[in-house]
Amino acid sequence: MTSLYGQYIAERQDMSILENEFSFVTYKKIDDALFIEDMYVVKEKRDTKVGLELLNNMIQLAKILECNRIITLVDITTNNWEKTFNNLMKNDFKTTRGEGSTIYLVKEL
């Protein structure tokens, strides 16, 4: 059963959600790419590989959906954006452009 937030995001923004007890990621397939809108891990589970496991699940999903890449973004006005950015870079994401306070990143599959 999808959470109330999952139902909301599906109806309001036409996004899908992958969620568990400690984390969630919202995403959408756009052409040949899987776009990750948001990813959240509860504070107590950060630095425990929960986020990496979720990212790996998204990579597998992108392959199943026959996507060639994953696209996401980091907003530099948010808390701990540097940690998020560095973790994405460690996992082979590359910056594609910056626009205002947003950095766009892509991972080729």
N, C-alpha and C positions, 0 to 999 in steps of 0.2 A: 504494500500500500504506500502510495506516495504521500509525503507529509503535506500539511496545509500550505507551507511555503512552496513546495514543489508544484502543487496545483495552481497556486497563484502565479508563479513565474511562467508556467506553461500557458495559462490563459492570457496573461497580460503581455508577455514579451515573446511568446512562441518559442520558449527555450525548454530544453530538457534538463533533468537533474539526475545526478548520481550522488547518492547520499548514504551515509551509515551513521552509527551512533556518535561518531566523533568529528565528522567532516562532511562537506558537500562540495560539489562543483556544478555550475550551470554552464550549459553549452548548446551549440547549434551547428548543424552542418550547413555550410554555405559553399555551394559549388563543389570544388574538390578539396575543401579545407574544413577542418573542425575548429570552430571558434570557441574558445573558453572565455566566458564572460566573467565569472567569479569563482573563486576557490576559497574555502574557509575551513580551518582546523581549529578546534577548541584549544584554548591557551594551554591547558594541562597536557595536551598531546603533541604540541609543537616540539620539534627536535627529537621525535621518536620514530621517524620514517613514515608516519601516517600520511603526510602530504605527498611524499615520494611514491607511496603505494597508490594513492589516488591518481597521481600523474601517470604512473605506469598503466593503470586501468584505462585512462583516457587515450593513451597511445595505442593500446590494444583495440579499443573501440574505434578509433580513427581508421585503423587498418581494416577492421571488419566492414566499416562503412565505405571502404575504398577511397579514403582521403589521402592526398599526397603530402599534406602538411597540417600542422596545428598552429593556429594563430591565437595570441593572447595579448594582453596589455598590462602595463603597470602604471598606476597613477602616482606620481611623485609627491602628491600632497597627502597621501595616506600614511598612517603609522606603519613603521617597519618596512617601507617600500624597498629599501636597499637589500634587506634579507631576501625578500621575494625575488627581486631582480637577480641577485647573485645565485640563488637556487635555480632559477630558470637557466641562467648562463651555464651553470655546472652540468645541466642536463641537455646541453647542445642546442638551446634556443639562441638565435641570433637577432640582434636589433635590426629592424627594417627602417624605422623612421621615428621621429618624435614630433609631436604636435601639441603645443601648449604644455600642459603638465603630464601628458601621456606619452609613454614609450611603447611602441608596438614591437612585438617579438614574434618570430616564426621558427618552427622546428620542422625541417624537411624529413619526411619519412621514407 
